[in-house]
Amino acid sequence: MVCVGMKPNGVDEEHVKLKAFPFSLKGTTKMWFFSIFLGSIETWNDMKKIFFEKYFPTSRVANIRKEICAIRQSYRGRLSEYWERFEQLCVQCPHH
């Protein structure tokens, strides 16, 4: 959202995202990012792919997707509680 709001005219949104991405990281994630051979990342999709492979392996994504598909509203549960749990699961799954 920040990248879209701060995009200068004539500059590709992907370029802005790539330049801003390191500022969203901290700790070991930031160290991991700077250990990557920077010339190997040419597009925003490359960056997303490398990041998701490292921090969201397919097994983790598969487990979250199973939880999303299996979520049910409890018999006497409120719809708002169910919806909140559903949204939390969706946020945890970056590919969803």
N, C-alpha and C positions, 0 to 999 in steps of 0.2 A: 504494500500500500504506500509506503514511504517512497519507494522508487518511482511509482507512477506519479505521485504528487510532486516530486522534485525533478522530473525528467526535463532537461533543457530541450528547446526546439532543435530539431535536426539530429538528435542523439537517439540511437536505437535503445529501446527499453531493455533488451537483453544485456547490452553493454553496461547500463546503469546497474542492473541487478548483479552482474559479475563483480563490478567494482565495490558495491555496497555490501555484498555477502560477508566478507571477512569481519566487518564491524558488528555483525549479528552474533558472532561466536565468542566463546570465552573458555578459559581453562584448557583442558586436554583437547577439546574439539578445535580450538584455535591453533594449538600446537600441531594437531593432525593436519589441518588445512595448510599450514605453512611448510609442512614436510612433503607435500605433494609437489611433484615436478610441475611448476606453474605453466609451462608451455604445453602441457598435455591437455589443458582445459581451454577449449576454443569457443564453446557456446554455453548458454545457460542450461540447455538440456544435458550437456556433458557434465556440468557441475552437479545438477540434480541427481543424475545417474550415479556418479561417484559417491555423493553424500548419502543417498539412500542405500546403496550397497553396503556402506560402512556402518550406518547407524540404524537402518531399518531392513534387516535381512528378510528374505522372502518368508522364512519360517515365522518370524514375528508378525509380519503382515497377514499371513494366512491365519494365524491364531486370532488376531483382532477381527478379521473378516468373518470368521466363524462365530465369534461373539456377537457381531453386528447382526448376522443372519438369525441367530438363535434368541435374540433379545425378545422378551415378552413383558407385557404389562401384568403385574401381579393381580390376583383376583380382586382384592379390595384396594389396590394401589391407585394413586392419582395419576392421571394422564401427564401432568406436568413433571412428576418424578420420573416416569418412564421416559419422557421426551428428553429430559436432562441427561439421563444415563445413556440414551442413544446418541445424543450429540457429543458427549464426552468420548465415547468409543470412536465416533467418526473423526474427531479431532486427533486422536491417537494414531490414526491410520492415514498417512500422507498420500497414499495412492487411491484412497476411496473418494 
